[in-house]
């Protein structure tokens, strides 16, 4: 493929690594020992599609208080530096509502995320302020990815990457910390971490 000039990244659990934050919040609310990541915590708290209030409560804490313990994903800053060197414009497109549910304090979700990006040198260091997008719904997120012309998009949720409205012309990568080198996870979707993505991009 021709070298991409526009790459989009998801924010939470993709650009932002919440590994330590999951542990801290789980301990804070008294979850059993051994529950330390989304894969173990979400099934416990999200009893069904119609009963996920405890999971929403956890996420409200994770994406506010938890940001103090969050770090850039491994290899992210090197990847962004490479994109800058190659004159590739990077966008962040996040499905993030403006605040937590009223039941959990209606806390601002977007301002703390922007502060984290600034603190860790992501935006405006590598990503222009105007290239950070927060979307209210998954559908809006997919529409935004198309509207800004992303040729590559990286997300930790397969539900975004295989969304019926996401163009097959976009190279889609399922982010996974352990996925290196790049490998196909399903037709049209490859799995990678940022180190693998950098190697793949360099080879294009």
C-alpha positions as CSV (number, residue, x, y, z in Angstrom):
1,X,0.0,0.0,0.0
2,X,1.1,3.6,-0.5
3,X,2.5,5.2,2.7
4,X,-0.3,6.6,4.8
5,X,-0.4,10.3,5.6
6,X,-3.1,10.2,8.2
7,X,-3.3,7.8,11.1
8,X,-6.0,7.6,13.8
9,X,-5.6,6.3,17.3
10,X,-8.2,5.4,19.9
11,X,-7.4,6.9,23.4
12,X,-8.5,4.7,26.3
13,X,-6.7,1.3,26.6
14,X,-4.9,2.1,23.3
15,X,-2.8,5.2,23.6
16,X,-3.4,5.3,27.3
17,X,-2.2,2.2,29.3
18,X,-4.4,1.8,32.4
19,X,-2.6,-1.3,33.7
20,X,-1.7,0.1,37.1
21,X,-4.9,2.2,37.3
22,X,-7.0,-1.0,37.0
23,X,-5.2,-2.5,40.0
24,X,-5.5,0.7,42.1
25,X,-9.2,1.2,41.4
26,X,-10.0,-2.4,42.0
27,X,-8.3,-2.3,45.4
28,X,-10.0,1.0,46.2
29,X,-13.5,-0.3,45.7
30,X,-12.8,-3.6,47.4
31,X,-12.8,-6.1,44.6
32,X,-11.3,-9.6,45.3
33,X,-7.6,-10.1,44.9
34,X,-6.5,-11.3,41.5
35,X,-8.8,-8.9,39.6
36,X,-6.4,-6.5,37.9
37,X,-7.5,-5.9,34.3
38,X,-10.5,-5.3,32.1
39,X,-10.8,-8.9,31.1
40,X,-11.2,-10.0,34.7
41,X,-13.1,-7.1,36.1
42,X,-15.6,-6.3,33.4
43,X,-17.4,-9.8,33.5
44,X,-17.7,-9.6,37.3
45,X,-19.2,-6.1,37.3
46,X,-21.2,-6.2,34.1
47,X,-23.8,-8.8,34.9
48,X,-25.7,-8.3,31.6
49,X,-26.1,-5.9,28.8
50,X,-29.0,-4.3,30.8
51,X,-27.3,-4.3,34.2
52,X,-23.9,-2.7,33.9
53,X,-24.1,0.1,36.5
54,X,-21.3,-1.3,38.6
55,X,-19.1,-1.5,35.5
56,X,-20.0,2.1,34.7
57,X,-19.1,3.1,38.3
58,X,-15.7,1.4,37.9
59,X,-15.1,3.2,34.6
60,X,-16.1,6.5,36.1
61,X,-13.3,6.1,38.6
62,X,-10.8,4.7,36.1
63,X,-11.2,7.5,33.6
64,X,-11.0,10.2,36.3
65,X,-9.0,9.2,39.4
66,X,-7.3,6.5,37.5
67,X,-5.6,8.8,35.1
68,X,-3.1,9.7,37.9
69,X,-1.7,6.1,37.5
70,X,-2.1,5.8,33.7
71,X,0.9,5.8,31.4
72,X,1.5,6.1,27.6
73,X,1.2,2.7,26.0
74,X,4.5,1.0,25.6
75,X,6.2,2.2,22.4
76,X,3.6,4.9,21.8
77,X,5.9,7.9,22.1
78,X,8.5,6.3,19.8
79,X,5.7,5.5,17.3
80,X,4.5,9.1,17.4
81,X,8.0,10.4,17.0
82,X,8.4,8.2,13.9
83,X,5.1,9.5,12.5
84,X,6.4,13.1,13.0
85,X,9.6,12.3,11.2
86,X,7.7,10.8,8.3
87,X,5.3,13.7,8.2
88,X,2.3,11.5,9.0
89,X,-0.5,13.4,10.7
90,X,-1.9,11.6,13.8
91,X,-5.4,12.0,15.1
92,X,-6.9,10.8,18.3
93,X,-10.6,9.7,18.0
94,X,-12.2,8.6,21.3
95,X,-15.6,7.4,22.2
96,X,-15.8,9.5,25.4
97,X,-18.9,11.2,26.7
98,X,-18.5,14.6,28.3
99,X,-19.1,13.4,31.9
100,X,-19.8,10.4,34.0
101,X,-23.4,9.4,34.8
102,X,-25.2,11.6,37.3
103,X,-25.3,8.6,39.7
104,X,-21.5,8.8,39.8
105,X,-21.1,12.6,40.3
106,X,-21.4,13.9,36.7
107,X,-17.6,14.3,36.7
108,X,-15.9,15.8,33.6
109,X,-14.3,13.1,31.5
110,X,-12.8,15.1,28.7
111,X,-10.8,17.8,30.5
112,X,-8.8,15.3,32.5
113,X,-8.0,13.3,29.4
114,X,-6.7,16.5,27.7
115,X,-4.6,17.3,30.7
116,X,-3.1,13.7,30.6
117,X,-2.2,14.2,26.9
118,X,-0.5,17.4,27.7
119,X,1.3,16.1,30.8
120,X,2.7,13.1,28.8
121,X,3.7,15.1,25.8
122,X,1.2,13.6,23.4
123,X,-0.8,16.6,22.5
124,X,0.2,19.1,21.4
125,X,3.6,17.5,21.4
126,X,2.9,15.0,18.6
127,X,-0.9,15.5,18.0
128,X,-2.4,18.9,17.3
129,X,-5.0,20.1,19.7
130,X,-7.5,20.3,17.0
131,X,-6.8,16.7,16.0
132,X,-8.2,15.3,19.2
133,X,-11.8,14.3,18.9
134,X,-14.2,13.1,21.6
135,X,-17.4,11.4,20.3
136,X,-20.6,10.7,22.2
137,X,-21.4,7.4,20.5
138,X,-19.6,4.6,18.6
139,X,-21.4,5.5,15.4
140,X,-20.2,9.1,15.7
141,X,-16.7,7.9,16.3
142,X,-16.8,5.8,13.1
143,X,-18.2,8.7,11.1
144,X,-15.4,11.0,12.5
145,X,-12.7,8.5,11.4
146,X,-14.1,8.7,7.9
147,X,-14.6,12.4,7.9
148,X,-11.0,13.3,8.8
149,X,-9.6,10.9,6.2
150,X,-7.8,8.3,8.4
151,X,-6.1,5.7,6.2
152,X,-5.1,3.7,9.2
153,X,-7.0,3.3,12.5
154,X,-5.9,1.6,15.7
155,X,-8.4,0.6,18.4
156,X,-8.5,-2.0,21.2
157,X,-12.2,-2.8,20.5
158,X,-13.1,-5.1,17.6
159,X,-16.6,-3.6,17.7
160,X,-15.1,-0.4,16.3
161,X,-12.9,-2.0,13.7
162,X,-15.6,-4.3,12.3
163,X,-18.3,-1.6,12.4
164,X,-20.3,-1.9,9.2
165,X,-19.9,1.8,8.5
166,X,-16.1,1.8,8.7
167,X,-14.7,1.7,5.2
168,X,-12.8,-1.5,4.2
169,X,-10.3,0.9,2.5
170,X,-9.0,1.8,6.0
171,X,-6.2,-0.4,7.3
172,X,-7.5,-1.5,10.7
173,X,-5.4,-2.6,13.6
174,X,-6.6,-4.2,16.8
175,X,-4.3,-2.9,19.6
176,X,-2.9,-5.5,21.9
177,X,0.2,-5.0,24.1
178,X,1.3,-8.5,23.5
179,X,0.8,-8.5,19.7
180,X,4.1,-8.3,18.0
181,X,4.8,-8.6,15.1
182,X,1.7,-7.6,13.2
183,X,-0.6,-10.5,12.5
184,X,-4.1,-11.0,11.1
185,X,-6.8,-11.5,13.6
186,X,-9.7,-11.7,11.2
187,X,-10.3,-10.7,7.6
188,X,-9.3,-7.1,7.1
189,X,-8.1,-6.6,10.7
190,X,-4.6,-7.1,12.0
191,X,-3.5,-7.1,15.6
192,X,-0.4,-5.2,16.7
193,X,1.2,-3.1,19.5
194,X,2.9,0.2,18.8
195,X,6.4,-1.4,18.3
196,X,4.9,-3.7,15.7
197,X,3.0,-0.9,14.1
198,X,6.2,1.2,13.8
199,X,8.0,-1.8,12.1
200,X,5.1,-2.3,9.8
201,X,4.9,1.4,8.9
202,X,8.6,1.5,8.2
203,X,8.2,-1.4,5.7
204,X,5.4,0.2,3.7
